Amino acid sequence: MVARALLLRRKNRAAPADPRRILVAHHLLLGDTLMLTPLLKKLRTQHPRADIAMTVPRAIAPLYEAKPYDVRTLPFDPREPAGALFSEAPFDIAYVPGDNRYAWLASAMRARWIVAFAGDRPATKSWPVDELVPYAKEPAAWGDLVARLVDGPAPSAFRPSEWPAPRYAEFAPPPAPYAVLHVGASSSLKQWAPERWRALAKELDRHGIAPVWSAGAGETTLVQAADPGNRFRSLAGQLDLAQLWHLLAGARVLVAPDTGVAHLGRIVGVPTVALFGPGSAVLCGAGDFWRDAPYRAVTVDPLPCRDQRVLFKREIAWVRRCGRSVAECPRHLCMPAIAVTAVEEAIGEVLETGPRARG
């Protein structure tokens, strides 16, 4: 009955030619949310007068406080009542870039036309979708892929000045010059060995760049393992995202695993070195949109066990990544394969490139 009702809903309808209210519906983690930036810029470029709104997890919303690309944020947690979302006026069109379950949210928010990627499972997730877009057949960064949900030319390359810095609570910044070493990651399979972080910190210090440790509130033990003598300053667990933005803005360089903080580095414009173990340096790398960023991906490729071809439950022939758990891969090879010398070389390259001006 639900499927029949949705088919009737679509009958005799078409995509709006000139949408005035646009919704981007998702509930993604920090890195995936930041990788939606090409989509936001493309929407604003094509619809300069439209009201564009995007659902975001509450913890991420402060980064969007200054409304980059004049996009409104709608803080959202699926575990909480969503009354404020349903009080929004109907949207002419909605884009669902990740999990198609949020097509149901877009439908509940009275989006008249819903666009999402094809191939999600189970098929019931996509019942409300009016237009299913296939993933590209050639390798590309995910940020560039999501921009293709919208017809038209790709957005121009990112400039840090396009994203105003958020307000933040004052904290005592480290004296310059310093490097931020972010040791935390969403999975322990993305964590680099503490002795390698320690060696990198010592090398930076030897070159007159003070290492500053960074990690999430529950990851302070990672810093303790890397720096058991507390030789270098640690801000692990002490900063919110807005404060972290400003810490990165003053840094000479950021080094981080393939995690949300590495993507934040590209937004801020700080020279960034990202360490890719199980993740794909192609899929989560700079791509075309961040082609001018002072950014280097360090990975070992090919790696035999980086062999999964799934992205948001879609089978994609060219994807090479690994989403295994620690139980499935107790002795992983990918992060241990990254040598300290390779990271030092990448740091030298991005420091030569230098930060991008925010003006």
C-alpha positions in Angstrom: 0.0 0.0 0.0 2.8 2.4 0.8 4.6 1.7 -2.5 1.3 2.3 -4.4 0.7 5.6 -2.6 4.2 6.8 -3.5 3.6 5.8 -7.1 0.4 7.8 -7.1 2.4 10.7 -5.5 4.8 10.8 -8.5 2.2 10.6 -11.2 2.2 13.5 -13.6 5.0 15.3 -11.7 8.3 16.5 -12.9 11.5 18.0 -11.4 11.2 21.7 -10.8 12.9 23.9 -13.4 13.6 26.7 -11.0 13.5 25.5 -7.3 13.2 28.2 -4.7 13.5 25.9 -1.7 16.2 23.2 -1.7 16.9 20.6 1.0 20.0 18.4 1.5 18.9 15.5 3.8 21.4 13.3 5.6 22.9 12.3 8.9 26.5 11.8 8.1 29.7 11.8 10.2 32.0 14.9 10.2 34.2 13.9 7.3 31.4 12.8 5.0 29.4 16.0 5.9 32.4 18.2 5.0 32.8 16.3 1.7 29.3 17.6 0.7 30.8 21.0 0.2 31.1 20.7 -3.7 27.3 19.9 -3.7 26.5 23.0 -1.7 28.7 25.2 -3.9 27.1 23.8 -7.0 23.6 24.3 -5.7 24.4 27.9 -4.7 26.0 28.6 -8.1 23.1 27.3 -10.0 20.4 28.7 -7.7 21.7 32.0 -6.4 18.4 33.2 -4.9 17.1 29.8 -3.5 16.7 29.1 0.1 19.1 26.1 0.6 18.9 24.1 3.9 20.8 21.0 5.0 20.2 18.7 7.9 23.4 18.1 10.0 24.2 16.4 13.3 24.0 18.8 16.2 27.7 18.5 17.0 28.7 19.6 13.5 26.3 22.5 13.2 28.6 25.1 14.8 31.0 24.8 11.9 28.2 26.0 9.6 27.2 28.9 11.8 28.6 31.6 9.4 26.5 30.0 6.6 29.0 29.0 3.9 27.4 29.4 0.5 24.5 30.9 2.4 23.2 27.5 3.4 21.0 27.2 6.4 21.6 24.2 8.8 18.9 22.2 10.4 20.4 20.4 13.4 19.0 16.9 13.5 19.4 13.7 15.5 17.3 10.7 14.4 17.0 9.7 18.1 15.3 13.0 19.0 11.9 14.5 18.1 12.2 16.3 14.7 9.3 18.7 15.2 11.3 21.7 14.1 12.1 20.0 10.8 8.5 19.4 10.1 7.5 23.0 10.7 9.6 24.0 7.6 7.6 25.0 4.6 7.6 22.4 1.7 10.8 22.1 -0.3 10.7 22.1 -4.1 13.5 19.6 -4.3 15.6 17.5 -2.0 18.9 15.8 -2.5 19.9 12.7 -0.4 23.6 12.1 -0.9 24.2 9.1 1.4 21.9 6.6 3.0 18.5 6.6 1.1 16.6 6.2 4.4 16.7 10.0 4.6 14.6 10.1 1.5 11.8 9.3 3.9 12.8 12.3 6.0 12.7 14.5 2.9 9.3 13.1 2.0 8.0 13.8 5.6 9.3 17.4 5.2 7.1 17.7 2.1 9.8 17.7 -0.6 8.0 17.7 -3.9 10.9 16.0 -5.8 13.6 13.8 -4.3 16.9 12.9 -5.9 19.3 10.2 -4.6 21.9 7.7 -5.7 20.7 4.4 -7.1 21.5 1.0 -5.7 20.9 1.4 -2.0 19.7 -1.7 -0.1 17.0 -2.6 0.9 15.0 -1.1 -2.0 12.4 0.2 0.5 14.8 3.0 1.4 14.4 4.4 -2.1 10.6 4.2 -2.4 10.1 8.0 -1.9 12.8 8.8 -4.4 11.7 10.4 -7.7 15.1 10.4 -9.5 17.7 7.8 -9.0 21.2 8.8 -10.2 23.8 6.1 -10.9 27.3 6.4 -9.5 30.0 7.4 -12.0 31.7 4.5 -13.7 35.1 6.0 -13.4 37.1 6.6 -10.1 36.4 10.0 -8.4 36.4 11.6 -5.0 33.1 11.3 -3.2 32.8 15.0 -2.9 32.9 15.3 -6.7 30.5 12.4 -7.0 27.8 14.0 -4.8 28.0 17.2 -6.8 26.8 15.1 -9.8 23.4 14.7 -8.2 22.8 18.1 -9.6 22.8 18.6 -13.4 25.3 21.0 -14.9 29.0 21.8 -14.8 31.2 20.9 -11.8 31.7 23.7 -9.3 34.9 25.7 -9.4 37.8 24.7 -7.1 37.4 25.5 -3.4 38.9 28.5 -1.8 39.1 28.8 2.0 37.7 32.3 1.9 34.4 30.8 0.8 33.9 29.3 4.3 33.9 32.0 7.0 35.5 30.9 10.3 33.0 30.0 13.1 32.9 31.8 16.4 34.6 30.0 19.2 35.3 30.1 22.9 38.7 31.5 23.7 41.5 29.0 24.5 45.2 29.4 24.9 46.8 28.6 21.5 50.3 27.2 21.3 53.1 29.5 20.3 53.9 29.4 16.6 55.3 27.7 14.7 53.5 24.4 15.6 52.1 21.3 13.9 48.9 19.6 14.9 49.2 15.8 15.1 45.7 14.4 15.4 46.1 10.8 16.5 42.4 9.9 16.9 40.2 8.1 14.3 36.8 6.6 14.0 38.2 3.1 13.9 41.2 1.7 15.6 42.1 0.2 12.2 42.8 3.8 11.1 45.2 4.5 14.0 48.9 4.8 13.4 51.3 3.2 15.8 52.2 5.3 18.8 56.0 4.9 18.3 55.6 6.3 14.7 53.7 9.3 16.0 56.5 9.7 18.6 59.2 9.6 15.9 57.4 12.1 13.8 56.9 14.5 16.7 60.6 14.4 17.5 61.5 15.1 13.9 59.2 18.1 13.7 60.6 19.4 17.0 64.1 19.0 15.7 63.2 21.2 12.8 61.8 23.9 15.1 58.1 23.1 14.7 56.5 22.3 18.0 54.2 19.2 17.9 50.8 19.7 19.5 48.7 16.5 20.1 45.1 16.4 19.2 42.4 13.7 19.7 38.8 13.3 20.8 37.6 13.3 24.4 37.7 9.5 24.5 41.1 9.2 22.8 43.5 10.7 25.3 45.1 7.4 25.9 46.3 7.4 22.3 48.3 10.6 23.1 49.7 9.1 26.3 50.9 6.1 24.3 52.6 8.3 21.7 54.1 10.7 24.3 54.4 8.9 27.6 56.8 11.5 29.0 54.4 14.4 28.2 57.2 16.0 26.3 54.9 18.0 24.0 51.7 19.9 24.6 48.4 18.1 24.3 45.0 19.5 23.6 43.4 16.1 23.3 39.8 16.1 24.5 39.9 19.9 25.3 38.5 21.5 22.2 35.2 21.6 20.5 35.0 21.7 16.7 35.0 25.5 16.4 38.0 25.7 18.6 39.7 23.0 16.7 39.1 25.0 13.5 41.0 27.9 14.9 43.8 25.7 16.2 44.3 24.3 12.7 44.1 27.8 11.2 47.2 28.8 13.1 49.2 25.6 12.4 52.1 25.2 10.0 50.8 21.7 9.1 48.2 19.1 10.2 48.9 15.4 10.2 45.9 13.1 10.7 44.5 9.7 9.7 41.8 9.5 7.1 39.2 11.0 9.5 36.9 14.0 9.8 39.7 16.2 11.1 41.7 15.7 7.9 38.7 16.9 5.9 38.4 19.9 8.2 42.0 20.7 7.4 41.1 21.1 3.7 38.2 23.4 4.6 40.4 25.6 6.9 43.2 25.7 4.3 46.0 24.4 6.6 48.6 22.3 4.9 47.3 18.8 5.5 48.8 15.3 5.3 46.3 12.5 5.6 47.2 8.9 6.3 45.1 6.3 4.5 45.0 2.8 5.8 41.8 0.9 5.1 40.2 3.9 3.4 40.6 4.9 -0.2 42.8 7.9 -1.0 40.9 8.3 -4.3 37.4 8.2 -2.8 38.2 10.4 0.2 41.0 12.4 -1.2 41.1 16.0 -2.6 39.6 15.1 -6.0 38.9 17.9 -8.4 37.1 20.3 -6.0 40.1 20.5 -3.6 42.7 20.3 -6.3 44.3 23.5 -5.2 44.5 22.6 -1.5 47.9 22.2 0.2 47.1 18.5 0.8 48.9 15.2 0.4 47.5 11.7 0.9 50.0 9.1 2.2 49.0 5.5 1.5 50.4 2.2 0.2 48.6 1.2 -3.0 47.7 -1.4 -4.1 47.1 -3.4 -1.0 45.6 -6.8 -1.4 43.2 -6.6 1.5 41.8 -3.2 0.5 39.4 -5.1 -1.8 35.8 -4.2 -0.8 33.7 -2.4 -3.5 30.9 -1.1 -1.4 30.0 2.5 -0.7 26.9 3.3 1.3 25.7 -0.3 0.5 26.1 0.2 -3.2 28.3 -2.1 -5.2 30.7 0.1 -7.3 33.2 -1.7 -9.6 36.1 0.8 -9.2 35.9 1.3 -5.4 38.8 -0.2 -3.4 38.4 0.2 0.3 38.1 -1.9 3.5 35.3 -1.5 6.1 36.2 -4.5 8.2 35.9 -4.5 11.9 38.8 -5.2 14.3 37.3 -8.7 14.9 37.5 -9.4 11.2 41.0 -7.9 10.9 42.9 -8.3 14.2 46.3 -7.9 12.5 45.8 -5.3 9.9 48.6 -4.4 7.4 47.5 -1.1 6.0 48.4 1.5 8.6 51.7 -0.3 9.7 52.7 -0.1 6.0 52.9 3.7 6.2 56.5 4.6 7.0 57.5 7.7 9.0 59.8 8.8 6.2 56.9 8.8 3.8 54.9 11.1 6.1 58.0 13.4 6.6 58.3 13.7 2.8 54.7 14.6 2.4 55.0 17.2 5.1 57.9 18.8 3.3 55.8 18.9 0.1 52.8 20.6 1.6 55.0 23.1 3.5 56.6 24.1 0.2 53.1 24.6 -1.2 52.0 26.7 1.8 48.6 27.6 3.2 46.0 29.1 1.0 45.0 32.6 1.8 41.5 33.1 3.3 41.1 36.5 1.7 
